[in-house]
Amino acid sequence: MSWEHTDRPRLGLRAIFPGRLGFLGRMRVVLASMWRKASGRYSLIVLAMWILFSLVSRFWTPVPIWTTDGYRIWQAPSRDHLLGTDGTGADILSWLMAGSATNLAISLLAVLLSGLLGLLLVMAMVSRSSGVSQTVVVLVDALISLPTVLLALILAVPLGPSIAVVVVACGFGYGLNLARIVRPQALLAAESDYVRSARHSGVGSFRIFCTHLVPNVIPVLCVQLSMSAGTSVLAEAGLTYLGVGVPAGLPSWGHSLTTSVKFINVFPLTVLWPGLVVTMVVVALNLFGDALRDAIDPVTNSGLRAAVAAAGRSALRSGERQEKSAQSNDSGHHVENAIRTGEGDQSCR
């Protein structure tokens, strides 16, 4: 007797967020749970302001970023310049707003690259082929010792200072670290009974990885990706200071720090503002990962468990109503057919 895998696994958001509640319903519950915590509220507010300033800066800044005034250099905060001016007479607030879009793009691209690379390495590290898995493990252990700064310096030789250097260096370094941290959790899921059942049912390795392993490592993945995003902001500032990061013609928070750090003893406010922005964003990203991990895990989030259970009960009641309606319709059809049959018999007589 052959046993068939009737519950065919699905890819996409259905696999990562199973249940009757749906993706949007879960996100509402998750965001509400994060908002109830002080750390989650702080991270959501700071990240929302970061995205808002990045979008607004594409169309408007208080002062055009390339406007300079040699008679108003190193000015203190005033009505015309809310955060003061730098050594060229440019408005610091305008440069920070314009640089927020650059840093947001770098963080998103670095997180995307590190996430894809890390998951591909994890898939190879938990492969059923012992030769492939052991080779990848040794390769990751060897490459993880390569510093991000050294990799950026190597890439800057053919590419020159550019955003691509920062993104590739951060994505490669953080992807290796992510794979090494996520691997133990993925191995535990790979040895579970439901994964063995799926394998015996003929489900492919890639589908098993997407439908069973990835959902089990989502909490760890959220923390690591948020830390990667925060570290990429710091890496951009450091690499730009070394001259291999964002090019000179593009505003960024690293440029604001680089051009002002030489005069920190004379004009400390010009270094304070970009340093404060970088610190707030990095702290918010780290807290966001921790808050998201606790909010999306039904074990630690009782509100999510209750919402999923309520959605399941609602779906069950709806199914029962539909079944009763279908039964009543069937009985009505049977009565109607019987009446028609009786009328036909009478007409024949």
C-alpha positions in Angstrom: 0.0 0.0 0.0 1.5 3.3 -1.1 1.2 6.3 1.1 0.7 9.7 -0.6 1.6 13.1 0.7 -1.8 14.7 0.4 -0.9 18.0 2.1 1.3 19.3 -0.7 3.7 22.0 0.7 3.5 25.5 -0.8 6.2 28.0 -1.6 6.1 31.7 -0.8 4.4 33.6 2.1 2.0 30.7 2.7 4.9 28.5 3.6 6.5 31.1 5.9 3.2 32.3 7.5 0.9 29.3 7.5 -2.6 29.3 8.9 -5.9 30.8 8.2 -5.0 34.3 9.4 -3.1 35.3 6.3 0.0 37.4 5.8 -1.7 40.8 6.2 -3.6 39.7 9.3 -0.4 38.4 10.9 1.5 41.6 10.1 -1.2 43.7 11.8 -0.9 41.5 14.9 2.9 41.5 14.8 3.1 45.3 14.5 0.6 45.8 17.3 2.7 43.5 19.5 5.9 45.4 18.7 4.2 48.7 19.4 3.3 47.6 22.9 6.9 47.3 23.8 9.1 50.3 24.4 12.0 48.9 22.3 9.7 48.0 19.5 8.0 51.4 19.5 11.3 53.2 19.4 12.6 51.1 16.5 9.4 51.6 14.5 9.4 55.3 15.0 13.0 55.8 14.1 12.8 53.5 11.1 9.6 55.2 9.9 11.3 58.6 10.1 14.3 57.3 8.3 12.2 56.0 5.4 10.1 59.2 5.4 13.2 61.5 5.3 14.7 59.4 2.5 11.6 59.7 0.4 11.1 63.5 1.1 14.8 64.2 0.3 14.3 63.0 -3.2 12.0 65.9 -3.9 12.8 68.6 -1.2 15.4 69.6 1.3 15.4 72.8 3.4 18.4 74.1 1.4 19.7 72.7 -1.9 22.5 70.4 -0.9 25.0 71.9 -3.4 24.3 75.5 -2.2 27.3 76.8 -0.3 28.1 80.1 1.3 31.7 81.0 2.2 30.5 83.7 4.5 28.5 81.3 6.6 30.9 78.4 7.4 30.8 76.5 10.7 27.7 78.4 11.8 25.8 77.3 14.9 22.1 76.2 14.6 19.9 79.1 13.6 16.5 79.8 12.0 18.0 79.6 8.5 20.0 76.5 9.2 18.4 74.3 11.9 21.5 72.2 12.5 24.1 74.8 11.4 26.5 74.7 8.5 29.7 72.8 7.7 33.1 74.0 6.5 31.8 74.8 3.0 28.8 76.7 4.2 26.4 73.9 3.2 23.3 73.1 5.3 24.0 70.1 7.6 20.3 69.1 7.8 19.9 69.0 4.1 23.0 66.9 3.7 21.8 64.5 6.4 18.4 64.2 4.7 19.9 63.5 1.3 22.4 61.1 2.8 19.6 59.1 4.5 18.4 57.8 1.1 22.0 56.7 0.2 22.4 54.8 3.5 18.9 53.3 3.2 19.7 51.9 -0.2 23.1 50.5 1.0 21.4 48.8 4.0 18.6 47.3 1.9 21.0 46.0 -0.8 23.5 44.7 1.8 20.7 42.9 3.7 19.3 41.4 0.5 22.7 40.2 -0.7 23.7 38.8 2.7 20.3 37.1 3.1 20.4 35.4 -0.3 24.0 34.3 0.1 23.5 33.1 3.7 20.4 31.0 2.7 22.2 29.5 -0.3 25.1 28.5 2.0 22.8 27.1 4.6 21.0 25.0 2.0 24.3 23.6 0.9 25.5 23.1 4.5 22.4 21.0 5.4 22.5 19.0 2.1 22.1 15.2 2.3 25.4 14.9 0.5 28.0 14.8 3.2 30.8 15.8 0.7 29.0 19.0 -0.3 28.0 20.0 3.2 31.4 19.4 4.7 33.1 21.2 1.9 30.9 24.3 2.3 31.3 24.3 6.0 35.1 24.3 5.7 34.9 27.0 3.0 32.7 29.2 5.2 35.0 28.8 8.2 38.0 29.8 6.0 36.4 32.8 4.4 34.7 34.2 7.5 38.1 35.3 8.8 38.5 37.7 5.9 37.8 41.2 7.3 35.1 43.3 5.6 37.5 46.3 5.3 40.2 44.2 3.6 37.6 42.9 1.1 36.4 46.4 0.4 40.0 47.5 -0.2 40.5 44.6 -2.7 37.3 45.5 -4.5 38.2 49.2 -4.6 41.2 48.5 -6.8 39.2 47.6 -10.0 35.9 49.3 -9.1 37.1 52.5 -7.3 35.1 54.1 -4.5 31.5 53.3 -5.1 28.3 52.0 -3.4 28.9 48.6 -5.0 32.1 48.2 -3.0 30.3 48.8 0.3 27.3 46.6 -0.7 29.4 43.6 -1.9 31.9 43.8 1.0 29.1 43.9 3.6 26.8 41.4 1.9 29.6 38.9 1.5 30.9 39.2 5.0 27.6 39.3 6.7 26.3 36.4 4.5 29.0 34.1 5.7 28.3 35.0 9.3 24.6 34.5 8.9 25.2 31.0 7.4 27.4 30.0 10.3 24.8 31.1 12.9 21.7 29.8 11.2 23.2 26.4 10.3 22.6 24.7 13.8 18.9 25.7 13.7 18.5 24.4 10.2 20.1 21.1 11.0 17.7 20.6 13.9 14.8 21.2 11.5 16.3 18.9 8.8 16.3 16.0 11.3 12.7 16.4 12.3 10.0 13.9 11.6 8.0 16.1 9.3 11.0 16.7 7.1 11.7 12.9 6.9 8.0 12.4 6.1 8.2 14.9 3.3 11.4 13.2 1.9 9.7 9.8 1.9 6.8 11.4 0.1 9.0 12.4 -2.8 9.2 16.1 -2.1 12.3 17.8 -3.6 15.1 19.2 -1.5 14.5 22.8 -2.6 10.8 22.6 -1.7 11.6 21.1 1.7 14.1 23.9 2.3 11.6 26.6 1.5 8.6 25.1 3.2 10.1 23.5 6.3 13.6 24.8 7.0 13.2 28.5 6.2 10.1 29.0 8.5 12.0 27.4 11.4 15.0 29.8 11.1 12.9 33.0 10.5 13.4 34.3 14.1 17.2 33.9 14.0 17.2 35.2 10.4 15.4 38.4 11.5 17.9 39.2 14.2 20.9 38.6 12.0 19.6 40.6 9.1 18.7 43.5 11.3 22.2 43.4 12.8 23.6 43.3 9.3 21.6 46.4 8.3 22.9 48.3 11.4 26.5 47.2 10.8 26.3 48.2 7.2 25.5 51.8 8.3 28.7 51.8 10.4 30.7 50.1 7.6 29.6 52.8 5.2 30.9 55.5 7.5 34.2 53.7 8.1 34.8 52.8 4.4 33.9 56.3 3.3 36.4 57.7 5.8 39.1 55.4 4.3 38.2 56.6 0.8 36.9 53.3 -0.6 33.2 53.9 0.2 30.6 56.3 -1.2 32.2 58.6 -3.8 32.7 62.3 -3.1 29.8 63.4 -5.4 27.2 61.5 -3.4 25.8 62.6 0.0 25.9 60.1 2.8 26.2 60.1 6.6 29.8 58.8 6.2 30.7 61.9 4.2 29.1 64.2 6.8 31.3 62.6 9.5 34.4 62.5 7.3 34.4 66.2 6.4 33.7 67.3 10.0 35.7 64.9 12.2 39.0 66.9 11.6 37.5 69.9 13.4 35.8 68.1 16.2 37.7 70.1 18.9 36.8 73.4 17.3 33.3 72.8 16.0 31.9 69.7 17.8 28.3 70.3 16.7 29.1 69.5 13.1 30.2 66.0 14.2 27.5 65.6 16.8 24.5 65.6 14.4 25.6 62.9 11.9 27.1 60.8 14.8 23.8 61.1 16.7 21.8 60.0 13.6 24.0 57.0 12.9 23.8 55.9 16.6 20.0 56.2 16.7 19.5 54.3 13.5 21.9 51.5 14.4 20.3 51.1 17.8 16.8 51.1 16.2 17.8 48.4 13.7 19.2 46.1 16.5 16.1 46.6 18.6 13.9 46.0 15.6 15.3 42.6 15.0 14.8 41.5 18.7 11.3 42.9 18.8 10.4 41.3 15.5 11.8 37.9 16.6 9.6 37.9 19.7 6.5 39.2 17.8 6.4 36.7 14.9 7.0 33.6 17.2 3.7 32.2 18.4 5.4 30.6 21.4 6.4 34.0 22.8 3.5 36.1 21.4 0.2 35.1 23.0 -1.7 37.7 20.9 -0.6 36.0 17.7 -1.7 32.6 19.0 -5.1 34.0 19.9 -5.5 35.6 16.6 -4.6 32.5 14.7 -6.9 30.4 16.8 -9.8 32.9 16.3 -9.2 32.8 12.5 -9.2 29.0 12.6 -12.5 28.9 14.5 -14.1 31.5 12.1 -13.0 29.5 9.1 -14.4 26.3 10.7 -17.8 28.0 11.4 -17.8 29.3 7.8 -17.1 25.8 6.5 -19.9 24.3 8.6 -22.4 26.9 7.3 -21.4 26.2 3.7 -21.7 22.5 4.3 -25.2 22.9 5.8 -26.2 25.2 2.9 -25.0 22.7 0.4 -26.9 19.9 2.2 -30.1 22.0 2.2 -29.7 22.7 -1.5 -29.2 19.0 -2.2 -32.3 18.1 -0.2 -34.2 20.8 -2.1 -33.1 19.4 -5.4 -34.1 15.9 -4.3 -37.6 17.1 -3.3 -38.0 19.0 -6.6 -36.9 16.0 -8.6 -39.4 13.8 -6.7 -42.2 16.2 -7.4 -41.3 16.3 -11.1 -41.2 12.5 -11.2 -44.6 12.2 -9.5 -46.1 14.7 -12.0 -44.6 12.8 -14.9 -46.1 9.5 -13.6 -49.6 11.1 -13.3 -49.4 12.5 -16.8 -48.5 9.1 -18.2 -51.5 7.5 -16.5 
